[in-house]
Amino acid sequence: MSKDLESQMRAALRPVAPGEEFSQKLLAKVTSQDAAQAEPRRVASRWQPLAWWFSASIAASLVLAVGVHQHLQQQRLQQSGLEARREVLEALRVTSQKLNLAYEAVKSQSTSLTDDQSGA
């Protein structure tokens, strides 16, 4: 039985020469496929440098945007620091004025007390 199966397989798988019609159809199909595939390849090769430049420009834009954002954030921080400095200086000036007023009030009271005690 295994010899019979083997001979059947050999008969089924024996090489057969293709006919002339098959060869012509195959050549026509391969030629049409080559022509159809050749155009997209030229288009793809033409667009490839543009795609690279587009990607590079997007990356450069992102780097620039991050840099500008960092710069603006640093400027805002510096501006808020300067504003805080101005407020502290103003608070110190007001405190100095109030302390001078308090000093003058205490000094004038002590002077008037000294005058009252010496005149009595």
CNS distance restraints for C-alpha pairs under 8 A (distance, minus, plus):
assign (resid   1 and name CA) (resid   5 and name CA) 6.25 0.50 0.50
assign (resid   2 and name CA) (resid   6 and name CA) 6.03 0.50 0.50
assign (resid   3 and name CA) (resid   7 and name CA) 6.11 0.50 0.50
assign (resid   4 and name CA) (resid   8 and name CA) 6.18 0.50 0.50
assign (resid   5 and name CA) (resid   9 and name CA) 6.16 0.50 0.50
assign (resid   6 and name CA) (resid  10 and name CA) 6.18 0.50 0.50
assign (resid   7 and name CA) (resid  11 and name CA) 6.12 0.50 0.50
assign (resid   8 and name CA) (resid  12 and name CA) 6.12 0.50 0.50
assign (resid   9 and name CA) (resid  13 and name CA) 5.93 0.50 0.50
assign (resid  10 and name CA) (resid  14 and name CA) 5.71 0.50 0.50
assign (resid  18 and name CA) (resid  22 and name CA) 6.19 0.50 0.50
assign (resid  18 and name CA) (resid  23 and name CA) 7.00 0.50 0.50
assign (resid  19 and name CA) (resid  23 and name CA) 6.64 0.50 0.50
assign (resid  20 and name CA) (resid  24 and name CA) 6.35 0.50 0.50
assign (resid  21 and name CA) (resid  25 and name CA) 6.25 0.50 0.50
assign (resid  22 and name CA) (resid  26 and name CA) 6.07 0.50 0.50
assign (resid  23 and name CA) (resid  27 and name CA) 6.14 0.50 0.50
assign (resid  24 and name CA) (resid  28 and name CA) 6.12 0.50 0.50
assign (resid  25 and name CA) (resid  29 and name CA) 6.11 0.50 0.50
assign (resid  26 and name CA) (resid  30 and name CA) 6.11 0.50 0.50
assign (resid  27 and name CA) (resid  31 and name CA) 6.02 0.50 0.50
assign (resid  28 and name CA) (resid  32 and name CA) 6.15 0.50 0.50
assign (resid  29 and name CA) (resid  33 and name CA) 6.09 0.50 0.50
assign (resid  30 and name CA) (resid  34 and name CA) 6.06 0.50 0.50
assign (resid  31 and name CA) (resid  35 and name CA) 6.26 0.50 0.50
assign (resid  32 and name CA) (resid  36 and name CA) 6.16 0.50 0.50
assign (resid  33 and name CA) (resid  37 and name CA) 5.97 0.50 0.50
assign (resid  34 and name CA) (resid  38 and name CA) 5.84 0.50 0.50
assign (resid  35 and name CA) (resid  39 and name CA) 6.80 0.50 0.50
assign (resid  36 and name CA) (resid  40 and name CA) 7.39 0.50 0.50
assign (resid  37 and name CA) (resid  41 and name CA) 6.44 0.50 0.50
assign (resid  38 and name CA) (resid  42 and name CA) 6.41 0.50 0.50
assign (resid  39 and name CA) (resid  43 and name CA) 6.26 0.50 0.50
assign (resid  40 and name CA) (resid  44 and name CA) 5.83 0.50 0.50
assign (resid  41 and name CA) (resid  45 and name CA) 5.96 0.50 0.50
assign (resid  42 and name CA) (resid  46 and name CA) 6.00 0.50 0.50
assign (resid  43 and name CA) (resid  47 and name CA) 6.15 0.50 0.50
assign (resid  44 and name CA) (resid  48 and name CA) 5.92 0.50 0.50
assign (resid  45 and name CA) (resid  49 and name CA) 7.63 0.50 0.50
assign (resid  46 and name CA) (resid  50 and name CA) 7.69 0.50 0.50
assign (resid  47 and name CA) (resid  51 and name CA) 6.11 0.50 0.50
assign (resid  48 and name CA) (resid  52 and name CA) 6.31 0.50 0.50
assign (resid  49 and name CA) (resid  53 and name CA) 6.20 0.50 0.50
assign (resid  50 and name CA) (resid  54 and name CA) 5.99 0.50 0.50
assign (resid  51 and name CA) (resid  55 and name CA) 6.11 0.50 0.50
assign (resid  52 and name CA) (resid  56 and name CA) 6.10 0.50 0.50
assign (resid  53 and name CA) (resid  57 and name CA) 5.95 0.50 0.50
assign (resid  54 and name CA) (resid  58 and name CA) 6.18 0.50 0.50
assign (resid  55 and name CA) (resid  59 and name CA) 6.23 0.50 0.50
assign (resid  56 and name CA) (resid  60 and name CA) 6.08 0.50 0.50
assign (resid  57 and name CA) (resid  61 and name CA) 5.99 0.50 0.50
assign (resid  58 and name CA) (resid  62 and name CA) 6.24 0.50 0.50
assign (resid  59 and name CA) (resid  63 and name CA) 6.28 0.50 0.50
assign (resid  60 and name CA) (resid  64 and name CA) 6.08 0.50 0.50
assign (resid  61 and name CA) (resid  65 and name CA) 6.00 0.50 0.50
assign (resid  62 and name CA) (resid  66 and name CA) 6.16 0.50 0.50
assign (resid  63 and name CA) (resid  67 and name CA) 6.17 0.50 0.50
assign (resid  64 and name CA) (resid  68 and name CA) 6.11 0.50 0.50
assign (resid  65 and name CA) (resid  69 and name CA) 6.06 0.50 0.50
assign (resid  66 and name CA) (resid  70 and name CA) 6.15 0.50 0.50
assign (resid  67 and name CA) (resid  71 and name CA) 6.16 0.50 0.50
assign (resid  68 and name CA) (resid  72 and name CA) 6.11 0.50 0.50
assign (resid  69 and name CA) (resid  73 and name CA) 6.07 0.50 0.50
assign (resid  70 and name CA) (resid  74 and name CA) 6.13 0.50 0.50
assign (resid  71 and name CA) (resid  75 and name CA) 6.17 0.50 0.50
assign (resid  72 and name CA) (resid  76 and name CA) 6.13 0.50 0.50
assign (resid  73 and name CA) (resid  77 and name CA) 6.19 0.50 0.50
assign (resid  74 and name CA) (resid  78 and name CA) 6.13 0.50 0.50
assign (resid  75 and name CA) (resid  79 and name CA) 6.01 0.50 0.50
assign (resid  76 and name CA) (resid  80 and name CA) 6.10 0.50 0.50
assign (resid  77 and name CA) (resid  81 and name CA) 6.17 0.50 0.50
assign (resid  78 and name CA) (resid  82 and name CA) 6.23 0.50 0.50
assign (resid  79 and name CA) (resid  83 and name CA) 6.19 0.50 0.50
assign (resid  80 and name CA) (resid  84 and name CA) 6.12 0.50 0.50
assign (resid  81 and name CA) (resid  85 and name CA) 6.16 0.50 0.50
assign (resid  82 and name CA) (resid  86 and name CA) 6.19 0.50 0.50
assign (resid  83 and name CA) (resid  87 and name CA) 6.25 0.50 0.50
assign (resid  84 and name CA) (resid  88 and name CA) 6.18 0.50 0.50
assign (resid  85 and name CA) (resid  89 and name CA) 6.21 0.50 0.50
assign (resid  86 and name CA) (resid  90 and name CA) 6.19 0.50 0.50
assign (resid  87 and name CA) (resid  91 and name CA) 6.10 0.50 0.50
assign (resid  88 and name CA) (resid  92 and name CA) 6.14 0.50 0.50
assign (resid  89 and name CA) (resid  93 and name CA) 6.16 0.50 0.50
assign (resid  90 and name CA) (resid  94 and name CA) 6.21 0.50 0.50
assign (resid  91 and name CA) (resid  95 and name CA) 6.04 0.50 0.50
assign (resid  92 and name CA) (resid  96 and name CA) 6.01 0.50 0.50
assign (resid  93 and name CA) (resid  97 and name CA) 6.28 0.50 0.50
assign (resid  94 and name CA) (resid  98 and name CA) 6.21 0.50 0.50
assign (resid  95 and name CA) (resid  99 and name CA) 6.04 0.50 0.50
assign (resid  96 and name CA) (resid 100 and name CA) 6.12 0.50 0.50
assign (resid  97 and name CA) (resid 101 and name CA) 6.23 0.50 0.50
assign (resid  98 and name CA) (resid 102 and name CA) 6.15 0.50 0.50
assign (resid  99 and name CA) (resid 103 and name CA) 6.00 0.50 0.50
assign (resid 100 and name CA) (resid 104 and name CA) 6.07 0.50 0.50
assign (resid 101 and name CA) (resid 105 and name CA) 6.10 0.50 0.50
assign (resid 102 and name CA) (resid 106 and name CA) 6.13 0.50 0.50
assign (resid 103 and name CA) (resid 107 and name CA) 5.94 0.50 0.50
assign (resid 104 and name CA) (resid 108 and name CA) 5.95 0.50 0.50
assign (resid 105 and name CA) (resid 109 and name CA) 6.16 0.50 0.50
assign (resid 106 and name CA) (resid 110 and name CA) 6.13 0.50 0.50
assign (resid 107 and name CA) (resid 111 and name CA) 6.12 0.50 0.50
assign (resid 108 and name CA) (resid 112 and name CA) 6.11 0.50 0.50
assign (resid 109 and name CA) (resid 113 and name CA) 6.05 0.50 0.50
assign (resid 110 and name CA) (resid 114 and name CA) 6.09 0.50 0.50
assign (resid 111 and name CA) (resid 115 and name CA) 6.16 0.50 0.50
assign (resid 112 and name CA) (resid 116 and name CA) 6.10 0.50 0.50
assign (resid 113 and name CA) (resid 117 and name CA) 6.19 0.50 0.50
assign (resid 114 and name CA) (resid 118 and name CA) 6.19 0.50 0.50
assign (resid 115 and name CA) (resid 119 and name CA) 6.10 0.50 0.50
assign (resid 116 and name CA) (resid 120 and name CA) 6.33 0.50 0.50
